[in-house]
């Protein structure tokens, strides 16, 4: 979860936490170095996360947010990471960890002028 926290906004963490707590994550492939999942909802989203053979972290989601925000972690990735950690009996991060780790801030959209 730590590498996901370092690549996201704080608000996204809490949206992902809500998805995880609502049991909308189906871990469909669990590996020693990561997992793949489907997030159930209005649309289903595929997520993959883990580490490469040389230990480089990676995550991927098919949602628009992930691609529009230049591959920052989305709520689907957060929910998957939380469920993967819970599967391995790793507790959720506390608020202090979330606040200190989420260093990325996305600028608000600019107003369009006529």
N, C-alpha and C positions, 0 to 999 in steps of 0.2 A: 504494500500500500504506500510505503514511503516514497518510492519513485513516481507514483501517480500524483501524490500530494504536491510534489515539487513542480509539477507541470499543469497547474490548474488554478482557477479562482476559488476562493472560499465558498461563495454561494453555490457553486457547482457541487462541492462536496456534500452539502446538506440536501440537495436535490437527489444525488445518488444514494445517500443514506436512506432517504424516504423510499426510493425504489427497492432497495435491499430489504428494508423492514416490511414492505408490503409483499415480499416473497414473489417478485416478478422476474427474478433471475433464475434461469435454468442452466446450471453448469453441465454442459454436455460432453466436454472432453477435459479431463483433469490430468495434468502431467506434473512431474517433479519440478519443472521449471516454469510452469504457468498453466493457463487454462483457456478454453473457449466457452462462450456462453451465448444464449439467446435471451434478450430482454423482451418480455411479453408486455403488451399494452395496446394502444390504438394502432401502432405499427410495431412490428417485431424488428429488433436490431441485433445484428451479429457483432460480437466483441471477441477479440483475441488479445491476450496479454501474457507477458512472461519475460524470460531472459534468453538471449541467444547463447550459443555454445561457449562464447568467450565472455559471457556475463553482462552484456549490454542490454539494458531494459528496453522493452518495446511494448506498445499497445496500439490497437487499431479498432475503429468502430465505423459502421457504414452510415451513421447519421450525418446530416448536413452541418450541424454545429462543429463537429470534429474537423471537417474540412474547411469550413469558413473561418474557424479560429486558428488556422495554421497548425493543426494537429495538437492542440492543447487537449487535455483529458476532458471528456464530456461526462455527463451524469451517468451514462450507460457504462462507461469504463470504470467510474468510481464504484457503482453498484456491483459490478463484476469483481473488482478487486476486493471489496468488502466481503462478498460471499466466498471468494476463494480463500481469504484469510480465515474467515469463520470456519470453513471446512477443515482448515489445518489447526483449529483451536487458537488462533492468534486474535487477541481482542481488538476491537475497533479503536482507532486513535481517539484520544481525548481532545477536548476543545483547544487546549493549549498547544498540542501538537499540530492541529489543523491550522490554527492562527499563525504559528511560527513557521510552518512548512509551506503554506500556500503563498508563494512570493509573486506569482504572476498576476498582473492586473490588466484587464482588458479595458481599453479606453471606451467610454460611451460613444454611441454613434453620433456623428456630427449632424446638425440640422441642415436640411437642404434649403437653400435660398432660391427664390424664384428668379 
